[in-house]
Amino acid sequence: MSKVHVKTGDTVILLTGKYEDKYTSKGDRKTGKVVEVSPKEGKVIVEGINMITKHVKPTRVGEKGGLLKTEAPVYASKVQLVCPKCGKATRVGHVIEDGKKLRVCKKCGKSFE
């Protein structure tokens, strides 16, 4: 099992890749909140990023089918954590305080928790 540097609920920025038929450039990076993390695959699902269209068939009587827009997974290496204190995209550092391992911002040194 491999580790992922982000957790569910973190705000992340998309570093590279395609979203909504646009390629990201340095000044036009998209941010979003992590909805789900899959460490086994090394992927994350971020709300509003990597939207796909699914063709859904009605399974029960009275249920509607059609086209459904949903988020697809993105590799975790393509996203970077945004510090809630300083608002910058940053790497994650670790500090042990009172027997607890905390994630800290590499730029400002504040804790994420």
Summary of the structure (lengths in Angstrom):
residues: 113
radius of gyration: 17.1
end to end distance: 23.8
largest distance: 56.6
contacts: 278
relative contact order: 0.20
helix: 3%
strand: 47%
